[in-house]
Amino acid sequence: MKITRITVCQLDMPLTEPYFLSGGRLKFEKLDSTFVRIDTDEGVSGWGEGCPWGHTYLPAHGPGIRAGIETLAPALLGLDPRSPDHVNRVMDVQLPGHPYVKSAIDIACWDILGKATGMPLWQLMGGAETAPVLVNSSISTGSPEQMLALIARAAQKGYTVHSAKVGGTDTGLDIDRIEAISEGLPKGHKVTFDVNRAWQPGVAVEVLNSVKARDWVEQPCETLDQCAHVASRVCNPIMLDECLHTFGDHLNAWQRGACEGVKVKPNRVGGLTKARQIRDFGVSVGWQMHIEDVGGSALADTAAIHLAASTPAANRLASWLCHYHLDVDPVPGQGARNAGGAAVPPSLPGLGVAPEEGALGDPVAVYQR
């Protein structure tokens, strides 16, 4: 089986309402998503999606994905997509770094592998059953009262795990947010306070040593060095996210004792192949992990849920579904959706999701032999 065509589509996906994080310094209203279809000489096709959360959140942007695919395409045509590890080695030789460029291609290859073997991705990745994965709400930055109201609204939709966005220049307000939310959670619910790298180390130590709450705190500072400094001086369990891009970053974080858990996001680390490597390492060292994607439609979300569902329950925390924040849905009724606070991956061969005909408009590029 050989890759004969790579089709690239672009879709602007407005959010249902503006979203603020990192103490309100970052605002998002629309996502730029890239969809990739890989066709083969045996008539099997696969889909992938790459969608940065805007262009200020990470060193990634939508046009960069499409430019990178243009660079990679000539080296990919003629390869066997059923060997994602080999495809990744070729991509890394042709374009070192830029993992977010490669994710949609890698996911499409996994989709083809699943269809060729008749197996869903959760099974190919080591799962024994379609395990339900808890769904994590995402609570935009606001006053304590506003954030508790958003948590109550999420609870009505079945969410029992929440990611509350804190961080900023007002130390007292952050202390109030954390204490109010931790104390005001509905019974049996859990929360992670996601700082999105907004704090300086001194502020992080001050805030976390001032609060009674001992909930998870995610990415308190910009760099791994800063987060490791904080982790050694506070009692809260630390989750790392934006400072981890490669397997080496994750290895370094473990060697430094910088965290008790990590976010594993296929679109940030280069796709399912490398996300699975990181997941397996995390299991071996006892990390707990949120496995979810950076952004995107239910197609990208479903790819991450396949990996999450195949992860041992002791190491698996909740997963966020970006598509609930979007005003468009190119894969209606398909994929992993919130059902009473949990999502289950499809058991169809491969990814189990494909965009509807015409939902993506005309391709922006087609590469073929």
N, C-alpha and C positions, 0 to 999 in steps of 0.2 A: 504494500500500500504506500502511495506517494502523495505528497501535497502537490496539487495542481493549480490551486487558486486561493488567494487570500483577499477577501473583500472587507473593506473598512467603511463603517458608517459612523456618523456623529449625531448626537442628540442632546439638545439643551433640555435640562430637566429642572424647572422651577420648583422651589420648596413651597409648601403650603403656607408657610409664614416665615418671616426672617428668623434666623437662628444665631444666637450669640454664645461664644465660649471664651475661655481664657480671660475670665473676669470682665467680659464684654468688649475686649479690645479687638476681637475678630468677629466679623459679621458675615453671614452667608445668606444669599437669596436664590442662587441658581447653581446647578452643577453642570459641567461639561463632560459628557460620557462618550466613550469610544467603544463601539461594538465590532467584534471581529468574527467573521465566518471563514472557516477553513474547509475547502473542498478537496476531495481525493479522487484518484483514478479508479477507485472501487465504489464510488457513489455514496460513501459515508461522509457526512459533514459534521462539524462541531462548532459551537459558539463560545465566545468568551467576552468579557466586558472589563474595561479599565476606566475607573472614574475617581479622580482625585477629589477630595473635599475642598473645592475651590482651589486657589493658587497661593493662598497665604498660610495654609495649615501645615504643609510639608513641602520639601523641595521636589514638587511634581506639579504639572499642569497639563490640561487636556491637549492643547496643540502639540506639546512635547511627546505625548504618546504616539500621535499620528506621524510626526516627523521621524521618530525612532523606528516605527514599523516600516516606513519607506526605506530606511537604511538596512533593516534586517531582512526584508522580504526576499531579495535575490538569493540569499544564503539558505533560506528555508524551503523554497520551492524544490521539490524532489526528495525531501526528507520523509522518513516514515513517522507520522505523528503518533503512532502507538508506542514510541520510545521517548517519553517526555524528558527523561534524564539526558539523552543524547541531544534532543532539540535545545535544551537549556545550555548544554556545553557549547553548542554552535553559537547560540545567541551571545553567550558571555565572551566568546572569542571575537565575534563581529562587532560587539558594542559593550565594552566593559562598563560596569556600573549600570545606572539607569534602570533599576529593577522594575519600577512601575510601568515602563514601556513594555516589558516582556510578559506581564501577568495575563493579559487577555489572550495572547497566543498560547501560553502554557495551559490555561483553562480550556481553550478550544481543543487542544491536543488530548487532554484528559477526557473531554466529552466524546471524542472519537474513539479513544481506547475503551471507554465504557460501552459504547454502542457496538464496537467490534467484538467484545467479549460477552455482550449480553448482561453486563453487571452494572449496577448503580455505583456512583463514585464512593458513597459511604462504605460500600463493601470492598472496593478496590483499595481503600485507604485503611483497612483493618477492622472495620466495624462488623459486629455479628448480627445486628438488628437495626431497625430504623428507630434508634433511640430519640425520644423527644428532647429537645434542647431548650432550656429556659430562655426566654426572651428578655433582653435588658432594655428598659426605657431610657431615654436620653432627655435630661431635664435642663433646659436652657438657663443661663445665668439670669438672676433677678433678685429681688428682695427675698428674705426668708419666707414671707407669706406667699409671694407669687410662686416660689419654687415648691412649697408644700401643696399649693393648689394644683400645680401641674402633676405632682406625684399622685394626688387624689384622683385626678382625671385619668392618669395612666392605670391606676389600680382598678378603675371601673372597666378597663379593657382587658384585665387579667394579669397585668404585669405585677410581679412580686419582687423584682430586682430592678434597681434604679441607678443610673449614672448621673449624679448631680454636678453641674459645672460650676466650680468656684474659682477663686484666684483673682488677684487684682492688687491695686495699691492701697485699698482700705482694709487694713489688717483687722480692725474691730468688726467690720461688716462680715469678713470671711469667718471669723470666730462665731459670730451670731448665726450665720448661715449653717455652719457645720453643726453647732449645738442644737439649733431649732429643728433641723431636718433629722438628725440622729434620734432626737427625743420624740419627734412627731410622726415617725414612720408608722404605718399601719402594722398591727401585730403580725409577726412572721415574715415581714419584708426585710430586704437587705439593701444597702446603699454603698456605692463607691463614690468618693469625692474626687472628681477629675479636675485637676488644676490646669491641664494642657500647657504645662511648662511656664506658667505665668509668674511664679514666685522666684525671688532671689533666695539662695540657701538660708540666709539669716531670717528672712520672713517665714520660710517654711518651718524652720526649727521653732521660731517664736509662736506661730499659730498652732502647730501640732502639739507643742508642749503646754499650750494654754487650754486646750479643749479636753473634755472628759471622754468624748467619742473615740472609740478604738476601731472604727470602720476602715476599710481599705482607702488608701489615698493613691491616686494615679498621677504619674509624671509631674511631680511637684516643681521641677526646675528644667531648664533648657537641656543640659548635657548630662551624660552618664556620670561624669566626675562629680557634678553638683548633686545629682540624685543619690549617689553612693555616700557622699558626705552627710546628707540629710538622713538617709536610712540608718546610719550608725548612731544617730543622736535622738531618734524618736521611737515611740512604742507602736505606732500604727504600722500595719503591714503595707508595704509599698508595691505598687503595680507600675511597671514601665511600659511605655508605648512609643512615643514619637522619636526617641533617641536610638531605637533599635531598627536597623535596616538590613543587616546581614547576619549570617550564622555567627560570624566572628564577634559581632556586637553582643549577641546573646551569650556566647561563651564568656566574654569579658565581664558581662553583668553578673553571671553566676560566680566567676572567680573572685569578683570584688565583693560578693555578698550584698549587692545593691538592691535586691528585691526579693519578694516572696512569690511573685507572679508576673506575667507579661500578657500584653495583647498580641495576638498572632493575626496579622492582617495580610491575606494573600496579595492584594494589590500593592501593598507597601514593600513586601519582601521579594516580589518577582513571580508570584503565582502559587499554585497548589503544590508544585514539586518542592519548592524551598520552604513553603509554610509547613508542609508535612515533616521535613527534616527538623525544623525548629520545634514543632509539636512533639516529635519523638524524643528530642533532647530534653524538652521540658518535663515530659513524663519521667525520664530517667533520673532527673535531679529533684523531682518532687515539687515542681512548680504547679500552681493553679493558673489556668489560662482562660481568658476571654478570646474565643476564636470567632472573628467577625471581619467584615471588610471595611475599607476606608470610606467608601460611598458607592452609590450605584443603584440600579433597579433591583427587582427581585431576582434577576439573573445572577448578578454578582453576589447578592445575599445568599442565594441557594448554594453557590459553590462553597462558600465559607461554612454553611450549615452542614454540608456533607462531611467536611473535615471535622467539625465540632462533634457531630453525632458519632463519629468513629473513634473519638477520644475517650479514654477511661473516665467514668463518672467522677472519680476522686480528683481528677486533674481538670475537670471541665467546669468552668463557671458559665454565666449567661452570655448570650450573643445578641448584639444589637442588629436590628434590621433597618437599614437606611430607607428602604422604599416607602415606609410609612410617613416619611417627611416630604415625599414628592407629590407634585400635582399632576404627574403623568405616569402611566403604567404601560410600557411596551410589551409586557408579557402577562396580560390580565388572566387571573385565575390559575396561574401556574406557579410552581416552585414552593419554597418554604414560606409559610405565612403564619402570623400570630393566631393561635387558636387557644384562648384561655390562658395566655401567658407562656406558651411553649410553641415551638416550631418543629416540624418533622420533615426531613428531606424526602424527595420523591424516590420511589423504588423502580422507576423506569430506567432502562439502560442509559448510562452516561450521566450527564448533568440533569436531564429531565426537564429542561426549560429551553424554549426557543422563541425569539421575537415573532409576533404576528406579522403576516404579510403586509407590507406597506407601513408598518408602525415606525420604521426608522427613516423613511424617505429614501432618496437616491443615495447610492454609495458615494463617498468622497474620494475613494481610491480603490482600484482593483489591480492586483498583481498576479500574473499567471505565466505559465511556461509557454 
